[in-house]
Amino acid sequence: MTISVNNIHFSYGSRKALNDVSFTLKTGGFHALLGPNGAGKSTLFALLTRLYQLQDGEISIDGKSIKTKPAELMQQLGVVFQQSTLDLDLTVKQNLLYHAALHGISNKAAMPRIEAELTRMEMAERMHEKVRGLNGGHRRRVEIARALLHKPNILLLDEPTVGLDPQTRRSLNQHVRRLCEEDNLTVLWATHLMEEVIPEDPVILIHQGKILVDNKAETLLQMASTDNLTEAFHILTESDKQEGAK
């Protein structure tokens, strides 16, 4: 299932957050949305998930505008936001049952899905524990399991590994990549951490509200004349070099 963003502009008062942003995600692939903090990634996620209303431009899923069929199309999305939205005083199971109910899934129908997703995330044995007692990595695993309960075709993750240790970041990243392969899931993974990206990944590099690159990650290496993705990211997003990177 494809998701297309066309000519998006968005402003907070006089401050322009997104300026003519366009891209298309291919079905069943891992895509990285790159950009430094404040580049516009979270604003874009808020528009994709309809937390914010579009001011100008179009977002469509499989050719259908989210303006005309919002409820139907939002069912196709699973979302993991940068800030955790789990209820700390409920158990893992209770959090997931609540999410399932919001999508019209009965407890009876939800339980096999909950057990299956938690097992895939290696969290089944923590089902009856309160979220407050889980570490950051385990909470993220629960949020990914929750995002997949209603069987979406597209998974959006906004800086999902912020605050996690390198080993946990790598484990979550690898798991989401497996979901692309196993479930033909279309993934948009927003990050400013280049170690979460490999040269073959399709990437969208956004800086100061504009897209600088919409290509494979290896293109960043060529543009920055380096063989190190982290170094390429920093070179291309330095303000004084932005004009040369366009």
C-alpha positions in Angstrom: 0.0 0.0 0.0 1.5 3.3 -1.1 1.3 6.7 0.7 1.9 9.9 -1.2 2.6 13.4 0.0 2.2 16.1 -2.5 3.2 19.8 -2.3 2.6 20.1 1.5 3.1 23.5 3.1 2.5 24.1 6.8 3.1 27.1 9.0 2.9 28.0 12.7 1.8 31.6 12.4 4.6 33.3 10.5 7.0 30.4 10.9 7.0 28.0 8.0 7.5 24.4 9.2 7.1 22.6 5.9 7.8 24.1 2.4 6.6 22.2 -0.7 7.2 18.7 0.7 6.4 15.8 -1.7 7.4 12.1 -1.7 5.9 8.6 -2.2 6.6 5.5 -0.1 6.8 2.2 -1.9 4.7 -0.7 -0.8 6.3 -3.1 1.7 9.6 -1.3 2.2 11.5 0.3 5.1 11.9 4.1 4.4 13.9 6.5 6.6 12.8 10.0 7.2 15.9 11.9 8.2 16.5 15.3 9.6 18.0 17.1 12.6 15.8 18.1 15.5 13.4 20.9 14.4 13.6 19.9 10.7 9.9 19.3 10.3 9.6 15.6 10.9 7.1 15.7 13.8 5.0 18.3 12.0 4.9 15.9 9.0 3.9 13.0 11.2 1.1 15.1 12.8 -0.3 15.8 9.3 0.0 12.2 8.2 -2.0 11.1 11.2 -4.5 14.0 11.1 -3.5 15.4 14.4 -3.1 18.6 12.4 -5.3 19.6 9.5 -3.7 20.2 6.1 -3.2 23.8 5.3 -2.0 23.3 1.7 -1.2 20.2 -0.4 -2.5 16.6 -0.4 -1.8 13.3 1.4 -3.2 10.1 -0.2 -3.2 6.4 0.6 -3.5 4.1 -2.4 -4.7 7.1 -4.4 -7.4 8.1 -2.0 -7.2 11.5 -0.3 -7.2 11.6 3.5 -9.4 14.6 3.3 -12.3 12.7 1.7 -12.0 9.3 3.4 -10.3 10.0 6.7 -11.8 7.3 8.9 -11.3 4.5 6.3 -7.7 5.5 5.5 -6.6 6.1 9.1 -7.5 2.4 9.7 -4.6 1.6 7.4 -2.1 3.4 9.7 -0.2 2.1 12.7 1.6 4.9 14.6 4.3 5.0 17.2 4.8 8.6 18.4 8.0 10.1 19.8 6.4 10.7 23.2 5.0 7.5 24.7 1.2 7.4 24.9 0.9 4.3 27.1 -1.1 4.5 30.3 1.6 3.8 33.0 -0.9 2.5 35.6 -2.5 -0.1 33.3 -0.9 -3.4 32.5 0.4 -4.2 29.1 -2.6 -6.3 28.3 -5.0 -3.5 29.5 -3.3 -1.0 27.3 -3.6 -3.2 24.2 -7.2 -4.1 24.9 -8.1 -0.4 25.2 -6.4 0.3 21.9 -8.3 -2.7 20.3 -11.6 -1.4 21.6 -10.9 2.0 20.0 -10.7 0.2 16.7 -13.9 -1.7 17.3 -12.2 -5.0 18.1 -13.8 -7.1 20.8 -11.8 -8.5 23.7 -12.4 -12.0 22.4 -11.0 -11.1 18.9 -8.3 -8.9 20.4 -6.6 -11.5 22.7 -5.2 -13.8 20.0 -3.8 -10.7 18.2 -2.3 -9.3 21.5 -0.7 -12.7 22.3 0.7 -13.0 18.8 2.2 -9.4 18.6 3.6 -9.6 22.1 5.2 -12.9 21.3 6.8 -11.4 18.1 8.1 -8.6 20.3 9.4 -11.0 22.9 7.1 -9.4 25.5 4.4 -12.1 26.0 5.7 -12.9 29.5 5.3 -9.2 30.5 1.6 -9.1 29.5 0.3 -8.7 33.1 2.8 -6.2 34.3 2.1 -2.5 34.7 3.7 -0.4 32.1 5.3 1.8 34.8 7.6 -1.1 35.7 8.9 -1.6 32.2 12.1 0.0 30.9 12.2 2.3 27.9 13.0 -0.4 25.4 10.2 -2.7 26.6 7.7 0.2 26.5 8.6 0.8 22.8 8.1 -2.9 22.0 4.6 -2.7 23.6 3.9 0.5 21.5 4.9 -1.3 18.3 2.7 -4.3 19.2 -0.2 -1.9 19.9 0.3 -0.1 16.6 0.0 -3.4 14.7 -3.1 -4.8 16.5 -5.6 -3.6 14.0 -3.5 -5.0 11.1 -2.5 -1.8 9.4 -0.7 -1.8 6.1 1.5 1.3 6.9 3.5 1.8 10.1 4.8 5.3 11.0 7.4 5.6 13.7 8.5 9.1 14.9 12.0 8.9 16.6 11.0 5.6 18.2 14.4 4.9 19.7 15.1 8.3 21.4 16.5 7.8 24.9 17.3 4.1 24.3 20.7 2.5 24.6 22.5 1.5 21.3 21.8 -2.3 21.7 18.0 -1.7 22.2 17.9 0.8 19.3 19.5 -1.8 17.0 17.2 -4.6 18.2 14.0 -2.5 17.5 15.3 -1.3 14.2 16.0 -4.9 13.1 12.6 -6.1 14.2 10.8 -3.4 12.3 12.8 -4.3 9.2 11.7 -8.0 9.6 8.1 -6.8 9.7 8.5 -5.3 6.3 9.7 -8.6 5.0 7.2 -10.8 6.8 4.1 -8.7 6.5 4.8 -6.6 3.4 4.5 -3.6 5.8 5.2 -0.1 4.5 7.3 1.6 7.1 8.3 5.3 7.6 11.0 5.5 10.3 11.8 9.0 11.4 15.2 9.5 13.0 18.2 11.8 13.3 20.5 8.8 14.2 22.3 7.7 11.1 23.4 4.4 12.6 19.7 3.3 12.1 20.1 3.6 8.4 21.9 1.4 5.8 23.1 2.6 2.4 20.5 0.7 0.5 17.5 2.3 2.4 15.3 4.7 0.6 15.6 8.0 2.5 13.9 11.3 2.7 16.2 13.9 4.1 14.4 17.0 5.3 16.1 20.2 6.6 14.5 23.5 7.6 11.1 22.2 6.2 12.4 21.3 2.8 13.4 18.0 1.2 17.1 17.9 0.3 17.2 14.2 -0.8 14.6 11.7 -1.8 16.7 8.7 -2.9 18.8 5.8 -1.5 20.9 6.6 1.5 24.0 6.0 -0.6 23.1 9.2 -2.5 24.0 11.1 0.7 27.5 9.7 0.5 27.9 10.8 -3.0 26.5 14.3 -2.4 28.7 14.9 0.6 31.8 13.2 -0.9 32.3 10.9 2.1 31.9 7.2 2.8 30.4 7.8 6.3 26.6 8.3 6.6 26.8 10.2 9.8 29.3 12.6 8.4 27.3 13.0 5.2 24.2 13.8 7.3 26.0 16.5 9.2 27.5 18.0 6.1 24.2 18.2 4.2 22.3 19.7 7.1 24.7 22.4 8.0 22.9 25.7 7.3 25.7 27.3 5.5 25.9 24.4 3.1 22.2 24.0 2.5 22.2 25.8 -0.8 24.9 23.6 -2.2 23.1 20.5 -1.1 19.8 21.3 -2.9 
